[in-house]
Amino acid sequence: MTVHAAVASSVLSATTLKGLAFANRLSVAPMTRISATAEGVPTERMLRYYERFARGGFSLLTTEGIYTDKAYAQTYKGQPGLTDRQQAEGWKSVVDAVHAAGGRIFAQLMHGGALAQGNGYRGDTVGPSALEPRGQQMVSYHGEGLYAVPREMDEADIAEAIAGFAQAARLAIEVAGFDGVEIHGANGYLLDQFFTDYTNRRQDRWGGDIGKRLSLSLAVLDAVRAAVGNAVPVGLRLSQGKVNDLRHKWAEGEEGAAVVFKALAESAADFVHLTEFEAWQPAFSETGKSLVALARQHAPDLFVIANGGLHDIIRAEQVLDAGANMIALGRGALTNPDWPRITAASGALRPLALDMLSPISDIKDSELAY
């Protein structure tokens, strides 16, 4: 690619979200790196890990999933939390380092639900229905064997989970100083379990058709918005595939996607973060629209972040053209934490090599040396 083409790329153009200015449309996707203390406090290693993405030119970073309560939210051993002031002040050090390097950073808030495999506060799990999750626990995150059958959540459990998201969001903004909040409604974790037809068999207000199954995510959005106020960007991450069911598709297809994105357009969300295996591909059929295009069609004013195989700049531009406002890189950012600077200079990117994610997916000295 020529220098002119790289410099002129739409991925390097500026954008804004709810008053936040971004120098480019490149963000780092949330990636689970299980490098916190046993008490869920971010470490110096994590500070260095996040800071280098900002120094590398990414205008926005989204953290790994942060657990939201000391009941059932924690999913993995070594996962960081935002449940008390000690954890929040640990995050403040990370946020300050990212800001000093010129970046913005959102906190991704997460509840593992039935997929919890390393909760230091509880030995059992909860979910929308008492059904064994598909697949097996993730070995690279200290898991082993099948998932436990969760206890079906009652109204008190659900209220506790919603309150955890709200309290974590308040700590994220008021103590840690994050620039925004992303609610993790994707990849098979608690909110996605409520959203998914085969994991949610409830007959109450939290179950039913695709719109009703989105209700818990919408309730969390409302609670988080009430906790942080209107000045702070708040959004929701959605996916089809899950960590334990990579090929899952929404059974309702494009009609269901229309219901979801119209609901988000009317919700407290400022943005939606969509993650697909290949974000440019049709979401449901060979000739249909991508999830990004469907979001833009049915939620025209919503800021859309797209993730999924977009480390190729041509694919990234294609997804921006389809309606995304920002691109989120996962694998590409791990190998190239300076992807924006390399691309702006028309330099050569390092080939994708994800050996740092095995045998355990914690942060390695080798990647901090990039």
Secondary structure, DSSP 8 states (H G I E B T S, - for coil): --HHHHHT-GGGS-EEETTEEESSSEEE-------S-TTS---HHHHHHHHHHHHTT-SEEEEEEEE--SSS---STT--B-SSHHHHHHHHHHHHHHHHTT-EEEEEEE--GGG----SS-SS-EESSS---SSB--GGGT--SB----EE--HHHHHHHHHHHHHHHHHIIIII--SEEEEE--BTSHHHHHHSTTT----STT-SSHHHHTHHHHHHHHHHHHHH-SSS-EEEEEESSBTTBTT---TTHHHHHHHHHHHHHTSS-SEEEEE-SSTTS-SSSTTS--HHHHHHHH-TTSEEEEESSTTSHHHHHHHHHHT-SEEEESHHHHH-TTHHHHHHTT--------GGGSSS-S--HHHHT-
